[in-house]
Amino acid sequence: MSTETYLNHPNFGLLFRVCQVEDSQELFTTLYAQRLFFLVTNSPTGLKFEPISRSDARLMVEIRLRTLRRSGKTQDYEQLQIIHQRTFQ
């Protein structure tokens, strides 16, 4: 079973989900280059795409990693660690 999630951005095409940031916010990146990052907010009015820098995206993922580690969600932590290494290193 695949847990990969994709969105179609109106200008940049297919985006790949990196991780959930908050309840209604997720971090996405362009599928192939992984150079452009978007904070996607799901609201009653629809999806909102906010472009963010690579360094801000990395910081968001690292904060999420710390949160998962502290809460004891080992499997989620390990999966996100792999994504972090593949995306930012």
Contacts in CASP RR format, 6 or more apart in sequence:
PFRMAT RR
TARGET T0000
AUTHOR 0000-0000-0000
METHOD contacts of the structure
MODEL  1
MSTETYLNHPNFGLLFRVCQVEDSQELFTTLYAQRLFFLVTNSPTGLKFE
PISRSDARLMVEIRLRTLRRSGKTQDYEQLQIIHQRTFQ
3 79 0 8 1.000
4 16 0 8 1.000
4 17 0 8 1.000
5 16 0 8 1.000
5 17 0 8 1.000
5 26 0 8 1.000
6 14 0 8 1.000
6 15 0 8 1.000
6 16 0 8 1.000
6 17 0 8 1.000
6 31 0 8 1.000
7 14 0 8 1.000
7 15 0 8 1.000
7 17 0 8 1.000
7 28 0 8 1.000
7 40 0 8 1.000
7 47 0 8 1.000
8 14 0 8 1.000
8 15 0 8 1.000
9 15 0 8 1.000
9 28 0 8 1.000
9 38 0 8 1.000
9 49 0 8 1.000
12 30 0 8 1.000
12 36 0 8 1.000
12 38 0 8 1.000
13 30 0 8 1.000
13 31 0 8 1.000
14 30 0 8 1.000
14 31 0 8 1.000
15 28 0 8 1.000
15 29 0 8 1.000
15 30 0 8 1.000
15 31 0 8 1.000
15 38 0 8 1.000
15 40 0 8 1.000
16 28 0 8 1.000
16 29 0 8 1.000
16 30 0 8 1.000
16 31 0 8 1.000
16 34 0 8 1.000
17 26 0 8 1.000
17 27 0 8 1.000
17 28 0 8 1.000
18 26 0 8 1.000
18 27 0 8 1.000
18 28 0 8 1.000
18 29 0 8 1.000
18 37 0 8 1.000
18 57 0 8 1.000
18 61 0 8 1.000
18 83 0 8 1.000
18 87 0 8 1.000
19 26 0 8 1.000
19 27 0 8 1.000
19 60 0 8 1.000
19 61 0 8 1.000
19 64 0 8 1.000
19 80 0 8 1.000
19 83 0 8 1.000
20 26 0 8 1.000
20 27 0 8 1.000
20 64 0 8 1.000
21 27 0 8 1.000
21 39 0 8 1.000
21 60 0 8 1.000
21 64 0 8 1.000
24 41 0 8 1.000
24 42 0 8 1.000
24 43 0 8 1.000
25 39 0 8 1.000
25 40 0 8 1.000
25 41 0 8 1.000
25 42 0 8 1.000
26 39 0 8 1.000
26 40 0 8 1.000
26 42 0 8 1.000
27 37 0 8 1.000
27 38 0 8 1.000
27 39 0 8 1.000
27 40 0 8 1.000
27 57 0 8 1.000
27 60 0 8 1.000
27 61 0 8 1.000
28 37 0 8 1.000
28 38 0 8 1.000
28 40 0 8 1.000
29 35 0 8 1.000
29 36 0 8 1.000
29 37 0 8 1.000
29 38 0 8 1.000
29 57 0 8 1.000
29 87 0 8 1.000
30 36 0 8 1.000
34 87 0 8 1.000
35 54 0 8 1.000
36 51 0 8 1.000
37 51 0 8 1.000
37 52 0 8 1.000
37 53 0 8 1.000
37 54 0 8 1.000
37 56 0 8 1.000
37 57 0 8 1.000
38 49 0 8 1.000
38 50 0 8 1.000
38 51 0 8 1.000
38 52 0 8 1.000
39 49 0 8 1.000
39 50 0 8 1.000
39 52 0 8 1.000
39 60 0 8 1.000
40 47 0 8 1.000
40 48 0 8 1.000
40 49 0 8 1.000
40 50 0 8 1.000
41 47 0 8 1.000
41 48 0 8 1.000
41 50 0 8 1.000
52 60 0 8 1.000
54 88 0 8 1.000
58 84 0 8 1.000
58 88 0 8 1.000
61 80 0 8 1.000
61 83 0 8 1.000
61 84 0 8 1.000
61 87 0 8 1.000
61 88 0 8 1.000
62 84 0 8 1.000
64 80 0 8 1.000
65 77 0 8 1.000
65 80 0 8 1.000
65 81 0 8 1.000
65 84 0 8 1.000
68 76 0 8 1.000
68 77 0 8 1.000
68 80 0 8 1.000
69 77 0 8 1.000
END
